[in-house]
Amino acid sequence: MKDIRYLKGVGEKRAELFSKKGINTVEDLLYYFPRSHEDRSEMKEIADCAEGETVCISVTVFSPVRDVRVRKNMLISTMVVSDQTGALNVVWYNNRYVKGQFMTGDEYILYGKITKNRGKKEIINPVYEKKGNERFTGKIVPLYPLTEGLTQKILQSSMELAIKEAGRLEEYIPSDIRGKYNIAELNYAMKNVHFPEDFESYNIARERFVFEELLILQLALSGHREENTALSGAVFEDILCVRDFVKTLPFPLTNAQKRTLNEILSDCKSGKMMNRLVQGDVGSGKTAVAAAAIYTAVKNGHQAAMMAPTEILATQHKETLDEFFKGMGINVVLLTGSMKVREKRLAYDMISTGAADVVVGTHAIIQKEVEFHNLALVVADEQHRFGVEQRAKLAAKGANPHILIMSATPIPRTLALILYGDLDISVIDELPPGRKPVKTYAVGEKMRQRIFAFLEKHIRNGMQAYIVCPLIEETEKSDLQNAEMLSQKLQTIFPDFKIGLMHGKMRPKLKESIMDEFVSGDIKILVSTTVIEVGVNVPNANIMVIENAERFGLSQLHQLRGRVGRGNDQAYCILFAHGNNEVTKKRMETMCISNDGFYISEQDLMLRGPGDFFGTRQHGLPEMKIANLFEDRDILAVSQQAAKEILSEDPFLTSEKYKGLKKRADKVINAGIVMN
């Protein structure tokens, strides 16, 4: 379809504004769906209009517009209109264009909110159209997300023209699928999603586009997955050797860990390349499962790599694996960016010759200097911290190595199937026995002194604490607790304890050294922004205080809470929450009653919606144009079923029947949004 510039009334300058919203063609505009609709279809008479009501009225101009300048920056324009039941004042603020537009006796349709001023009814800044030339009154009208310079009127007019100009659109969902799943035809849906006859027609149209969006996304991800699973991977001939490793563990594996490990090893024996995501709550034992897979790779004569988002975490993983593999003759080598040149060269040499069985590191692993001898398994920690490119580079270091991704962000399974459609999913959904849940309390400001006393008592008993703030430094507009001020304040309150400060604007080296001091126990209280959210294990830290907890999503609060309770002592999470609205209360209550990440993520989705829940961009997904992954779960289930049927009939969408769907699925892949 043609460039948006050439649509009547758009032109170069306006096209730039449209481009900010990702609208470059007429087709892009058609798929820019309304955020809501206003019902301007019902007409009222002036006498029946109540204060506070938003109405559509048919009126005659009784007196022309009069301007009054009340001060330098305030122009008030008024006119009187009437119908057979009464009169009404029309008021505009700072609108110099209305003067001279209205002639006495002319008939107009007005749409706006009724207010009262000195007992008289007024309508302020109404939408107005001359009677007989109505376009956006007397009917249901779309309201679109705006950007500076683009008004509702511009978008509504452009959309009306785009629908006319596009003419008859070519349907690309085959008729048998539409019939089976009761999905509306494209042209009917396009008209009624923007300018519906009634709200029932809108709902039918919206359902079509939700189904289409979710179907195409799944076809794109599944197509990508087909390509991945068509690749051959290293075959682990002896997977039963893992039993020798499991026997050495100081704890029994849970049933969920055993099930996940079996799924991983079956993949590694199959001859196909594994692409598997292991989802598990904080403390569910993902690392032990990964270690067992790494052990199996090494015992089958291969190398394994484990990649972490930070140097601290990489170092910690190395220490954990060293502990797991003690006395087994498995050589684990660390590779990070801050290592000295000599150390790096030695590591490169060990990796290329095969002397290093396992390599643990940061992004340094994917640098071009690194050459593996026989890489067959890659474990990546915290999936969303790695970009598509980085995963591809790591995979290129071996001959299609098996890829295992570990995520501590629990996502409801229906959603995970969409989010990670190109990966097989394993869920570790039980915690090891004996692990104590973190006791969580939501408190107000009046409890602060008691919380400080509680902190002091625990720290004097040898414990440590995190205090997390949403901001780094004071801003004039903000009353939020900020990390810098709070750390100074705490140092005066607790002069005997060393207080540390860590935030995202610090250089990585400084962050590393502060974290090292906290891990070693020199720093007793670490004041931080959310940079501590991902993974360092400090068994001695058993208190997490979160300031302005209402500013965080539930899933993020749960991740932060997971930083404590890693030792044998009872751990506590204190949420300082401000504001008494119902959503805040419900969210804090959810945190206090549950330690189950999957339940919490469900609640988070319900209360905030998926956009805020995980910021779809970082998960490699397109932003949903119309679907809501939580509210539209019923349509999601139906679209999943349809995708399965289509792919079983035509796995690569090569037939004429599916060419339209393939074109759209390819667009999703080519936009670089599908992972790996």
FIFIZA-6148 format. One record per residue (C-alpha): residue in three letters; x, y, z. Coordinates in steps of 0.5 Angstrom, whole numbers, padded with zeros to 4 digits, always signed. Layout:
% FIFIZA-6148
ALAXYZ
...
END
This chain:
% FIFIZA-6148
MET+0000+0000+0000
LYS+0002+0007-0001
ASP+0006+0012+0003
ILE+0002+0016+0008
ARG+0005+0022+0005
TYR+0001+0021-0001
LEU-0006+0021+0003
LYS-0010+0027+0002
GLY-0009+0032+0008
VAL-0002+0029+0010
GLY+0004+0031+0007
GLU+0011+0031+0009
LYS+0011+0035+0016
ARG+0005+0031+0018
ALA+0008+0024+0015
GLU+0014+0025+0020
LEU+0009+0026+0026
PHE+0006+0019+0024
SER+0012+0016+0023
LYS+0014+0017+0031
LYS+0008+0012+0032
GLY+0011+0007+0027
ILE+0006+0009+0021
ASN+0009+0010+0015
THR+0004+0007+0010
VAL-0003+0007+0009
GLU-0003+0000+0011
ASP+0000+0002+0018
LEU-0005+0007+0019
LEU-0011+0002+0018
TYR-0007-0003+0023
TYR-0007+0003+0028
PHE-0013+0001+0032
PRO-0017+0006+0037
ARG-0016+0006+0044
SER-0023+0007+0046
HIS-0029+0009+0042
GLU-0034+0015+0044
ASP-0042+0014+0043
ARG-0044+0020+0040
SER-0050+0017+0036
GLU-0055+0019+0041
MET-0058+0026+0041
LYS-0061+0030+0047
GLU-0065+0036+0048
ILE-0062+0042+0052
ALA-0067+0041+0057
ASP-0066+0034+0058
CYS-0058+0035+0059
ALA-0055+0034+0066
GLU-0049+0037+0069
GLY-0043+0033+0068
GLU-0046+0029+0062
THR-0043+0028+0056
VAL-0048+0029+0050
CYS-0049+0030+0043
ILE-0054+0036+0041
SER-0057+0039+0035
VAL-0057+0047+0036
THR-0058+0053+0032
VAL-0054+0059+0033
PHE-0057+0065+0037
SER-0052+0070+0038
PRO-0045+0070+0035
VAL-0038+0069+0038
ARG-0036+0074+0043
ASP-0029+0074+0046
VAL-0026+0077+0052
ARG-0019+0077+0054
VAL-0019+0076+0062
ARG-0011+0077+0062
LYS-0005+0076+0058
ASN-0005+0069+0057
MET-0013+0068+0057
LEU-0018+0069+0052
ILE-0025+0066+0053
SER-0030+0066+0047
THR-0037+0065+0048
MET-0044+0064+0044
VAL-0051+0062+0046
VAL-0054+0057+0042
SER-0061+0054+0043
ASP-0066+0049+0041
GLN-0074+0048+0042
THR-0073+0046+0049
GLY-0068+0052+0052
ALA-0061+0056+0051
LEU-0054+0054+0053
ASN-0048+0058+0053
VAL-0042+0055+0049
VAL-0035+0057+0052
TRP-0028+0056+0049
TYR-0021+0058+0052
ASN-0016+0060+0048
ASN-0019+0059+0041
ARG-0018+0065+0037
TYR-0020+0061+0031
VAL-0028+0060+0033
LYS-0029+0068+0032
GLY-0033+0069+0026
GLN-0034+0062+0024
PHE-0041+0062+0027
MET-0047+0066+0024
THR-0054+0067+0027
GLY-0059+0062+0025
ASP-0054+0057+0023
GLU-0055+0050+0025
TYR-0050+0045+0028
ILE-0049+0039+0032
LEU-0045+0040+0038
TYR-0041+0034+0043
GLY-0038+0036+0049
LYS-0039+0036+0057
ILE-0045+0040+0060
THR-0043+0044+0066
LYS-0046+0050+0070
ASN-0044+0057+0071
ARG-0048+0061+0076
GLY-0054+0057+0075
LYS-0054+0057+0067
LYS-0052+0051+0063
GLU-0045+0051+0059
ILE-0042+0046+0054
ILE-0034+0047+0054
ASN-0029+0046+0048
PRO-0034+0042+0044
VAL-0033+0038+0038
TYR-0038+0042+0033
GLU-0040+0040+0026
LYS-0045+0044+0021
LYS-0051+0040+0020
GLY-0052+0036+0014
ASN-0044+0036+0014
GLU-0043+0031+0020
ARG-0037+0026+0020
PHE-0036+0025+0027
THR-0042+0027+0031
GLY-0049+0023+0031
LYS-0045+0016+0031
ILE-0040+0012+0035
VAL-0033+0015+0034
PRO-0026+0012+0035
LEU-0021+0015+0040
TYR-0013+0014+0038
PRO-0007+0014+0042
LEU-0004+0021+0040
THR+0003+0024+0039
GLU+0005+0031+0040
GLY+0002+0035+0033
LEU-0003+0029+0032
THR-0010+0031+0034
GLN-0016+0026+0034
LYS-0019+0030+0029
ILE-0013+0029+0024
LEU-0013+0022+0026
GLN-0020+0021+0025
SER-0020+0024+0018
SER-0014+0021+0016
MET-0017+0014+0018
GLU-0024+0015+0014
LEU-0020+0017+0008
ALA-0015+0011+0009
ILE-0021+0006+0009
LYS-0024+0009+0003
GLU-0017+0009-0001
ALA-0015+0002+0001
GLY-0022+0000-0003
ARG-0023-0008-0002
LEU-0018-0011+0002
GLU-0015-0018+0000
GLU-0017-0023+0006
TYR-0011-0028+0008
ILE-0014-0032+0013
PRO-0017-0038+0010
SER-0025-0038+0010
ASP-0025-0045+0013
ILE-0021-0043+0019
ARG-0026-0036+0019
GLY-0032-0041+0019
LYS-0029-0046+0024
TYR-0027-0041+0029
ASN-0033-0036+0028
ILE-0028-0030+0026
ALA-0031-0024+0022
GLU-0028-0023+0015
LEU-0023-0017+0014
ASN-0027-0012+0010
TYR-0032-0012+0015
ALA-0028-0012+0021
MET-0023-0006+0019
LYS-0029-0002+0018
ASN-0032-0004+0024
VAL-0026-0004+0029
HIS-0025+0004+0027
PHE-0032+0006+0025
PRO-0037+0001+0028
GLU-0045+0001+0027
ASP-0046-0001+0034
PHE-0042-0004+0040
GLU-0043-0011+0038
SER-0040-0010+0031
TYR-0034-0007+0034
ASN-0033-0013+0039
ILE-0034-0018+0033
ALA-0029-0014+0029
ARG-0024-0013+0035
GLU-0024-0021+0036
ARG-0022-0022+0029
PHE-0016-0017+0030
VAL-0014-0020+0036
PHE-0015-0027+0034
GLU-0011-0025+0027
GLU-0005-0022+0031
LEU-0004-0028+0036
LEU-0005-0033+0030
ILE+0001-0029+0026
LEU+0005-0029+0032
GLN+0005-0036+0034
LEU+0006-0038+0026
ALA+0012-0034+0026
LEU+0015-0037+0033
SER+0013-0044+0031
GLY+0016-0043+0024
HIS+0022-0041+0027
ARG+0022-0046+0032
GLU+0021-0051+0026
GLU+0028-0048+0023
ASN+0031-0049+0030
THR+0029-0056+0031
ALA+0031-0058+0024
LEU+0038-0057+0026
SER+0042-0063+0028
GLY+0045-0062+0035
ALA+0051-0066+0039
VAL+0048-0073+0041
PHE+0049-0075+0048
GLU+0050-0082+0048
ASP+0050-0084+0055
ILE+0045-0080+0059
LEU+0045-0085+0065
CYS+0052-0082+0067
VAL+0048-0077+0070
ARG+0046-0081+0076
ASP+0053-0081+0079
PHE+0053-0074+0079
VAL+0046-0074+0083
LYS+0048-0079+0088
THR+0054-0074+0090
LEU+0049-0068+0091
PRO+0048-0066+0099
PHE+0040-0066+0098
PRO+0035-0070+0094
LEU+0032-0067+0087
THR+0025-0065+0088
ASN+0020-0069+0083
ALA+0020-0062+0079
GLN+0027-0062+0078
LYS+0028-0069+0076
ARG+0022-0068+0071
THR+0026-0062+0068
LEU+0033-0066+0068
ASN+0029-0072+0064
GLU+0026-0067+0059
ILE+0033-0064+0058
LEU+0037-0070+0057
SER+0032-0073+0052
ASP+0033-0067+0048
CYS+0041-0068+0048
LYS+0040-0075+0046
SER+0035-0074+0041
GLY+0040-0072+0035
LYS+0036-0065+0035
MET+0039-0058+0037
MET+0035-0057+0044
ASN+0032-0050+0045
ARG+0029-0050+0052
LEU+0027-0045+0057
VAL+0027-0047+0064
GLN+0023-0043+0068
GLY+0023-0044+0076
ASP+0022-0039+0082
VAL+0028-0036+0086
GLY+0030-0042+0090
SER+0027-0048+0086
GLY+0034-0051+0084
LYS+0035-0049+0077
THR+0043-0049+0078
ALA+0043-0056+0080
VAL+0039-0058+0074
ALA+0044-0054+0070
ALA+0050-0057+0073
ALA+0047-0064+0072
ALA+0046-0062+0064
ILE+0053-0059+0064
TYR+0056-0066+0068
THR+0053-0070+0062
ALA+0056-0066+0057
VAL+0063-0067+0059
LYS+0062-0074+0061
ASN+0060-0075+0054
GLY+0066-0072+0051
HIS+0064-0065+0050
GLN+0065-0058+0053
ALA+0059-0053+0056
ALA+0059-0046+0057
MET+0055-0042+0062
MET+0053-0035+0061
ALA+0051-0030+0066
PRO+0049-0022+0066
THR+0054-0020+0071
GLU+0062-0021+0073
ILE+0059-0022+0080
LEU+0054-0027+0078
ALA+0059-0031+0073
THR+0064-0031+0079
GLN+0059-0034+0083
HIS+0057-0039+0078
LYS+0064-0042+0077
GLU+0064-0042+0085
THR+0058-0046+0085
LEU+0060-0051+0079
ASP+0067-0052+0083
GLU+0063-0054+0089
PHE+0058-0059+0085
PHE+0064-0062+0081
LYS+0069-0063+0087
GLY+0074-0069+0086
MET+0070-0071+0079
GLY+0076-0068+0075
ILE+0072-0063+0071
ASN+0076-0057+0070
VAL+0071-0050+0070
VAL+0075-0044+0067
LEU+0072-0037+0068
LEU+0072-0032+0063
THR+0070-0024+0064
GLY+0072-0018+0061
SER+0076-0015+0067
MET+0081-0021+0067
LYS+0088-0019+0066
VAL+0091-0020+0059
ARG+0095-0026+0061
GLU+0089-0029+0065
LYS+0085-0028+0059
ARG+0090-0031+0054
LEU+0091-0037+0059
ALA+0083-0038+0059
TYR+0083-0038+0051
ASP+0088-0043+0050
MET+0085-0048+0055
ILE+0078-0047+0052
SER+0081-0048+0045
THR+0085-0054+0047
GLY+0079-0057+0050
ALA+0083-0057+0057
ALA+0077-0053+0060
ASP+0071-0057+0060
VAL+0067-0052+0062
VAL+0067-0044+0061
VAL+0063-0039+0066
GLY+0063-0032+0064
THR+0060-0026+0062
HIS+0059-0023+0054
ALA+0067-0024+0054
ILE+0065-0031+0052
ILE+0062-0029+0045
GLN+0068-0025+0043
LYS+0072-0027+0037
GLU+0078-0029+0040
VAL+0074-0035+0044
GLU+0075-0041+0040
PHE+0072-0047+0043
HIS+0075-0054+0042
ASN+0068-0058+0042
LEU+0062-0054+0045
ALA+0056-0058+0045
LEU+0052-0054+0051
VAL+0050-0047+0053
VAL+0047-0045+0059
ALA+0044-0038+0059
ASP+0042-0035+0066
GLU+0036-0030+0065
GLN+0034-0030+0058
HIS+0032-0023+0058
ARG+0038-0020+0059
PHE+0041-0023+0053
GLY+0040-0020+0046
VAL+0038-0024+0040
GLU+0045-0023+0037
GLN+0049-0025+0043
ARG+0045-0032+0043
ALA+0046-0033+0036
LYS+0054-0031+0037
LEU+0054-0036+0042
ALA+0051-0041+0038
ALA+0056-0040+0033
LYS+0062-0042+0037
GLY+0060-0049+0036
ALA+0056-0054+0031
ASN+0049-0052+0033
PRO+0050-0053+0041
HIS+0044-0055+0045
ILE+0041-0048+0048
LEU+0039-0048+0055
ILE+0036-0042+0058
MET+0034-0041+0066
SER+0029-0036+0068
ALA+0027-0034+0075
THR+0021-0030+0072
PRO+0015-0034+0073
ILE+0010-0033+0067
PRO+0003-0036+0067
ARG+0004-0042+0062
THR-0001-0040+0057
LEU+0003-0033+0056
ALA+0010-0037+0056
LEU+0007-0041+0050
ILE+0007-0034+0047
LEU+0013-0031+0050
TYR+0017-0037+0048
GLY+0014-0040+0042
ASP+0020-0042+0039
LEU+0023-0045+0045
ASP+0021-0052+0049
ILE+0019-0050+0056
SER+0020-0054+0063
VAL+0017-0051+0069
ILE+0020-0053+0076
ASP+0014-0051+0080
GLU+0016-0054+0087
LEU+0021-0051+0092
PRO+0026-0056+0096
PRO+0023-0058+0102
GLY+0025-0055+0109
ARG+0026-0048+0105
LYS+0023-0043+0109
PRO+0018-0038+0106
VAL+0020-0030+0107
LYS+0016-0027+0112
THR+0013-0021+0108
TYR+0010-0015+0111
ALA+0007-0008+0108
VAL+0008-0002+0113
GLY+0006+0005+0113
GLU+0011+0011+0115
LYS+0009+0011+0122
MET+0012+0004+0123
ARG+0019+0006+0121
GLN+0022+0007+0128
ARG+0020+0000+0129
ILE+0023-0003+0123
PHE+0030+0001+0124
ALA+0030-0002+0131
PHE+0028-0009+0128
LEU+0034-0008+0123
GLU+0039-0006+0128
LYS+0037-0012+0132
HIS+0038-0017+0126
ILE+0045-0014+0124
ARG+0048-0014+0131
ASN+0046-0022+0131
GLY+0051-0022+0125
MET+0045-0021+0119
GLN+0046-0016+0113
ALA+0040-0012+0110
TYR+0038-0010+0103
ILE+0034-0003+0102
VAL+0032-0002+0095
CYS+0029+0005+0093
PRO+0026+0007+0086
LEU+0030+0013+0085
ILE+0038+0015+0085
GLU+0038+0022+0087
GLU+0033+0027+0089
THR+0029+0031+0084
GLU+0024+0037+0085
LYS+0018+0034+0083
SER+0019+0027+0087
ASP+0018+0026+0094
LEU+0020+0018+0093
GLN+0026+0016+0098
ASN+0032+0016+0094
ALA+0038+0012+0094
GLU+0044+0017+0096
MET+0040+0021+0101
LEU+0037+0015+0104
SER+0044+0012+0105
GLN+0047+0018+0108
LYS+0041+0018+0113
LEU+0042+0011+0115
GLN+0050+0012+0116
THR+0048+0017+0122
ILE+0042+0013+0124
PHE+0047+0007+0124
PRO+0054+0010+0126
ASP+0057+0003+0128
PHE+0055-0001+0121
LYS+0058+0000+0114
ILE+0053+0003+0109
GLY+0054+0001+0102
LEU+0051+0005+0096
MET+0050+0002+0089
HIS+0046+0004+0083
GLY+0045+0004+0076
LYS+0049+0010+0074
MET+0056+0007+0077
ARG+0061+0004+0073
PRO+0061-0003+0073
LYS+0068-0004+0077
LEU+0065+0000+0083
LYS+0059-0004+0083
GLU+0063-0010+0083
SER+0067-0008+0089
ILE+0061-0006+0093
MET+0058-0012+0092
ASP+0064-0016+0094
GLU+0064-0012+0100
PHE+0057-0014+0101
VAL+0058-0021+0100
SER+0064-0021+0104
GLY+0060-0018+0110
ASP+0064-0012+0111
ILE+0058-0008+0108
LYS+0052-0009+0113
ILE+0046-0005+0110
LEU+0047-0004+0102
VAL+0042+0001+0100
SER+0041+0000+0092
THR+0036+0001+0086
THR+0034-0005+0083
VAL+0041-0007+0080
ILE+0041-0012+0085
GLU+0035-0015+0082
VAL+0038-0021+0079
GLY+0042-0026+0082
VAL+0047-0025+0087
ASN+0047-0030+0093
VAL+0049-0027+0100
PRO+0046-0033+0105
ASN+0048-0028+0110
ALA+0043-0023+0108
ASN+0036-0024+0111
ILE+0032-0017+0111
MET+0030-0014+0105
VAL+0027-0007+0106
ILE+0023-0004+0099
GLU+0022+0004+0099
ASN+0016+0006+0096
ALA+0014-0001+0094
GLU+0007+0002+0090
ARG+0012+0004+0085
PHE+0014-0003+0083
GLY+0011-0009+0079
LEU+0009-0015+0083
SER+0013-0019+0079
GLN+0019-0014+0081
LEU+0018-0014+0088
HIS+0018-0022+0088
GLN+0024-0022+0084
LEU+0027-0017+0089
ARG+0025-0021+0095
GLY+0028-0027+0092
ARG+0035-0024+0094
VAL+0034-0026+0101
GLY+0032-0032+0105
ARG+0038-0036+0102
GLY+0041-0038+0108
ASN+0038-0042+0114
ASP+0035-0036+0118
GLN+0028-0034+0117
ALA+0028-0028+0112
TYR+0024-0022+0112
CYS+0021-0017+0107
ILE+0019-0010+0109
LEU+0015-0006+0104
PHE+0014+0001+0105
ALA+0008+0003+0101
HIS+0004+0010+0101
GLY-0003+0011+0098
ASN-0009+0008+0100
ASN-0012+0006+0093
GLU-0015-0001+0092
VAL-0010-0003+0087
THR-0004-0001+0092
LYS-0008-0005+0097
LYS-0009-0011+0093
ARG-0002-0011+0091
MET+0001-0011+0098
GLU-0004-0016+0100
THR-0002-0021+0095
MET+0006-0020+0097
CYS+0004-0021+0104
ILE+0000-0028+0103
SER+0004-0031+0097
ASN+0011-0033+0096
ASP+0009-0037+0089
GLY+0012-0033+0083
PHE+0007-0036+0079
TYR+0001-0034+0083
ILE+0004-0027+0084
SER+0005-0026+0076
GLU-0002-0028+0075
GLN-0004-0022+0080
ASP+0001-0018+0077
LEU-0002-0019+0070
MET-0009-0018+0072
LEU-0008-0011+0076
ARG-0003-0008+0071
GLY-0004-0011+0064
PRO+0002-0015+0060
GLY+0005-0008+0058
ASP+0008-0006+0064
PHE+0009-0013+0067
PHE+0015-0015+0063
GLY+0016-0009+0057
THR+0015-0014+0051
ARG+0020-0011+0048
GLN+0026-0014+0052
HIS+0023-0021+0051
GLY+0024-0020+0043
LEU+0016-0019+0042
PRO+0013-0014+0038
GLU+0008-0010+0042
MET+0001-0012+0042
LYS-0003-0007+0037
ILE-0010-0010+0040
ALA-0009-0016+0044
ASN-0009-0016+0051
LEU-0005-0023+0053
PHE-0009-0023+0060
GLU-0016-0021+0058
ASP-0016-0024+0051
ARG-0014-0031+0054
ASP-0020-0035+0051
ILE-0018-0032+0044
LEU-0011-0034+0045
ALA-0013-0041+0047
VAL-0017-0041+0040
SER-0011-0038+0036
GLN-0006-0043+0039
GLN-0011-0049+0037
ALA-0012-0046+0030
ALA-0004-0045+0029
LYS-0003-0052+0031
GLU-0008-0054+0026
ILE-0005-0050+0020
LEU+0002-0052+0022
SER+0000-0060+0022
GLU-0003-0059+0015
ASP+0003-0054+0012
PRO+0009-0054+0017
PHE+0012-0048+0013
LEU+0006-0045+0010
THR+0008-0046+0003
SER+0002-0047+0000
GLU-0003-0042-0004
LYS-0008-0042+0001
TYR-0003-0040+0007
LYS+0001-0035+0003
GLY-0002-0029+0006
LEU-0001-0031+0013
LYS+0006-0033+0011
LYS+0007-0026+0009
ARG+0005-0023+0015
ALA+0009-0028+0019
ASP+0015-0027+0015
LYS+0014-0020+0017
VAL+0014-0021+0024
ILE+0021-0025+0024
ASN+0024-0020+0019
ALA+0023-0015+0024
GLY+0028-0018+0028
ILE+0023-0019+0034
VAL+0023-0027+0034
MET+0028-0029+0039
ASN+0035-0033+0037
END
